[in-house]
Structure formats: structure tokens, C-alpha cells
Amino acid sequence: MIIQNIPEPIPEDILRSEWVFALLMLPLLIYLIVTIIEEYSLASTIKIVFSNKFAQVVYRKLTPGIQLSQVLLGILSIISISTFFLFLEIHFDVTFFNLKPFILWLFNMFLVSVVILFRYVAGRAVGSLSRSVDAFREYIFNLSRNYKLAGILLMVLNFLISYLVSVPDKYIIYLALFFVSIIFIFRVIRLVYIFLIRRFSLFYLILYLCTLEFFPALILIRYLSSQAQ
């Protein structure tokens, strides 16, 4: 009697699975479409994020209405940020409600979309209540470009996390967190700059910073640090 050993199934490599590859390709496809139909300039977005003067000039020349390129880049950012959060969750072995990886990614996308939408709505509401509509509109303009630059950056780094096997995933993840932190710091500096030159109430500025900028970031840092131990 010959007994054949049934081989154990090969565990799924989520980072290099087909559906993750599709998630990595979709932002790239969107970016190519934007560059073709809208003549999009990545250098312009970088200058908006890191240069106060250039950002003000672009904001003042901005025509009202919805721009197709910005909508597409917003979708790109949501997908890329959600995918990066998935990689973070895999790296730190974080699970929510025992969700499967793809459902977890959908959960991330929903959460990221809600947070971004809340930031925009909160900015509009606070601007209206404080009678500083133009100041908050300018800040929302800069906030939008920050999210989109972070999304484009993560679009590239997500590829490296998945397919640059010669470098451990954690190093690229930490590099991505470093770059995103730099973008976040410049965003806070821009917020302070906008409201100081407009003589906005210092009390309300500190309250806004603590509530919508520092507190969520500290929660994320605290949670990731506890998972890393």
C-alpha cells in the first residue's frame, strides 16, 4: 500500500498577490491619465506643499469649479493611502474584526474617505462660524495638495514594499512614514502661516491644531508604537 503525502498549501503572499498588484497598478493608471489629459505637473504640487509664496500665487489664480485632474488625483490618493495602511496592518500584525485582507483594504478605504471628507467639512464649517471663510478655503486648498502629494509618494513606495525583495519591508515602511511626517509638518506650518498673517484668533488656532491635527496623529503614532513592541 502506497501512502502519498498531501503537500500543505502554500501560504498566500498578500504583498505580491494578484489583487494587491491591481491595487498598485490602478493609481499608476490614474496618474498616467491625468498627465495625458490635463498636462499635470508633479513639480507644481511639490512647490505648493513646500513653498508659501508659490502656493499663494496658485491659490489666487485658481479658477472656481471642480477640476477633473484634482478629482482623479483625490481618488489616486485614497487608493494609495488605503493600500499603505494595509501594508502597515500586515507589518504590525493588526486586524480589525478578523477581516480578510481585501475586506480590510475596503475598510481602510472607507475610513480614509470619511476622514478626508470630515476634514474638508470641518474646515468649511469652522471657517463659516469664525467668519474666516477665505482663510479656511486657502488652507483646504493646501490640505488637498498635501493629501495628493502623499498619495503619489505612497503610490511609488507601495510598489517598492511589494516588489523590492532585496530590502526588508520595514525599512521602506519607515521611509514612507518619514516622508509623510515631513509633509504633515509643512502642512501644520502652512496652517499657522495662513492664519497668523490674517490675524486669526490664536486661541482658536491652537484649539484647531490640537483637535484636528495633533490629536489624530498622536493616536496613530501611539497605536503603531504599541504594536511594534
C-alpha positions in Angstrom: 0.0 0.0 0.0 1.5 3.3 -1.1 0.7 6.3 1.1 1.1 9.7 -0.6 1.7 12.7 1.5 -0.6 15.6 0.5 1.5 18.7 0.4 0.5 21.6 2.6 -1.0 24.6 0.7 1.5 27.4 0.1 0.5 30.4 2.3 -0.7 33.4 0.4 1.9 36.1 -0.1 -0.5 39.0 0.3 2.0 41.7 -0.6 2.6 40.1 -4.0 -0.9 38.7 -4.6 -2.8 39.5 -7.8 -5.4 41.7 -6.2 -2.7 43.8 -4.4 -0.9 44.1 -7.8 -4.2 45.5 -9.2 -4.4 48.0 -6.3 -0.8 49.1 -7.1 -1.5 49.5 -10.8 -4.8 51.4 -10.5 -3.2 54.6 -9.0 -0.4 54.4 -11.7 -3.1 54.2 -14.4 -4.9 57.2 -12.9 -1.7 59.2 -12.7 -0.9 58.4 -16.4 -4.4 59.5 -17.4 -4.1 62.8 -15.5 -0.7 63.6 -17.1 -2.1 62.9 -20.6 -5.4 64.7 -20.5 -4.6 67.5 -18.1 -0.9 68.1 -18.6 -0.4 67.7 -14.8 2.8 68.9 -13.2 4.1 67.0 -10.2 6.7 69.7 -9.7 3.9 72.2 -9.2 2.3 70.2 -6.5 5.6 69.8 -4.7 6.2 73.5 -4.8 2.7 74.2 -3.5 3.4 71.9 -0.5 6.8 73.4 0.3 6.6 77.0 -0.8 4.3 79.5 0.8 4.7 82.1 -1.9 4.1 79.8 -4.8 1.1 78.2 -3.0 -0.5 81.7 -2.6 0.1 82.6 -6.2 -1.6 79.4 -7.4 -4.5 79.7 -5.0 -5.2 83.3 -6.1 -5.2 82.3 -9.8 -7.3 79.2 -9.2 -10.5 79.2 -11.2 -13.7 78.2 -9.4 -15.3 74.9 -10.1 -14.3 71.2 -10.0 -11.2 70.2 -11.8 -11.1 66.7 -13.3 -7.4 66.3 -12.6 -7.9 67.0 -8.9 -10.8 64.6 -8.6 -8.7 61.8 -10.2 -5.7 62.6 -8.0 -8.0 62.5 -5.0 -9.1 59.0 -5.9 -5.5 58.1 -6.5 -4.6 59.3 -3.0 -7.4 57.4 -1.3 -6.4 54.2 -3.0 -2.7 54.6 -2.3 -3.2 55.7 1.3 -5.6 52.8 1.9 -3.1 50.3 0.4 -0.3 51.7 2.6 -2.4 51.3 5.7 -3.0 47.7 4.7 0.8 47.1 4.5 1.1 48.8 7.9 -1.5 46.4 9.3 0.2 43.4 7.8 3.6 44.5 9.1 2.4 45.3 12.6 0.0 42.3 12.6 -3.0 44.4 13.2 -6.5 43.1 12.5 -10.0 44.6 12.8 -12.9 42.3 13.4 -10.8 39.4 11.9 -11.4 40.9 8.5 -9.8 39.2 5.5 -7.1 41.3 3.7 -9.2 42.6 0.8 -12.2 43.4 3.1 -9.6 45.1 5.4 -8.5 47.2 2.5 -12.1 48.2 1.7 -12.5 49.1 5.4 -9.3 51.3 5.1 -10.6 53.0 2.0 -13.9 53.8 3.7 -12.1 55.1 6.8 -9.7 57.2 4.8 -12.5 58.7 2.7 -14.6 59.6 5.8 -11.6 61.2 7.5 -10.7 63.3 4.4 -14.3 64.3 3.9 -14.6 65.2 7.6 -11.5 67.4 7.4 -13.0 69.3 4.4 -16.4 69.7 6.0 -14.9 70.7 9.4 -12.7 73.3 7.7 -15.7 74.8 5.8 -17.9 74.8 9.0 -15.2 76.4 11.2 -14.4 79.0 8.5 -18.1 79.9 8.3 -18.6 80.1 12.1 -15.4 82.1 12.6 -16.1 84.4 9.6 -12.7 83.4 8.1 -14.1 81.6 5.0 -11.3 82.7 2.7 -8.5 81.7 5.2 -10.0 78.2 5.6 -10.6 77.9 1.9 -6.9 78.6 1.3 -6.0 76.1 4.0 -8.3 73.4 2.4 -6.6 74.1 -0.9 -3.2 73.4 0.7 -4.6 70.4 2.6 -5.9 68.9 -0.7 -2.5 69.2 -2.3 -0.8 67.7 0.7 -3.0 64.6 0.5 -2.4 64.3 -3.2 1.4 64.6 -2.9 1.3 61.9 -0.1 -0.8 59.7 -2.3 1.6 60.0 -5.3 4.6 59.3 -3.0 2.9 56.3 -1.5 2.0 55.1 -5.0 5.7 54.6 -5.6 6.7 53.3 -2.2 3.8 50.8 -2.1 5.4 49.2 -5.3 8.8 49.1 -3.5 7.2 47.5 -0.4 5.7 44.8 -2.5 8.4 44.0 -5.1 11.7 45.3 -3.9 12.6 42.0 -2.2 16.2 42.9 -1.6 15.2 45.5 1.0 13.1 44.4 4.1 9.6 45.8 4.0 10.0 47.6 7.4 12.7 49.9 6.0 10.5 51.2 3.2 7.6 51.5 5.5 9.6 53.6 7.9 10.9 55.7 5.0 7.3 56.3 3.9 6.3 57.3 7.4 9.3 59.7 7.5 8.3 61.4 4.2 4.6 61.6 5.2 5.7 63.1 8.5 7.6 65.8 6.6 4.6 66.6 4.5 2.5 66.8 7.7 4.9 69.2 9.4 4.9 71.5 6.4 1.1 71.3 6.4 1.0 72.5 10.0 3.5 75.3 9.3 1.3 76.4 6.4 -1.8 76.4 8.6 -0.1 78.6 11.2 1.3 80.9 8.4 -2.1 81.4 6.8 -3.9 82.3 10.0 -1.1 84.4 11.5 -0.9 86.7 8.5 -4.7 87.0 8.6 -4.7 87.9 12.3 -6.8 84.8 13.2 -7.5 84.2 16.9 -4.5 82.4 18.4 -6.8 80.6 20.9 -9.0 79.1 18.1 -5.8 78.3 16.1 -4.3 76.3 18.9 -7.7 74.6 19.5 -8.0 73.7 15.8 -4.4 72.4 15.8 -4.9 70.2 18.8 -8.3 68.8 17.7 -7.8 68.1 14.0 -4.0 68.0 13.5 -2.0 66.8 16.6 -4.5 64.6 18.4 -5.3 62.2 15.4 -1.5 62.0 14.6 -0.6 61.2 18.2 -3.3 58.4 18.4 -1.8 56.8 15.2 1.8 57.1 16.5 0.8 55.7 19.9 -1.1 52.8 18.4 1.7 51.8 15.9 4.4 52.1 18.6 2.4 49.8 20.9 2.0 47.3 18.1 5.7 47.4 17.4 6.7 46.4 20.9 
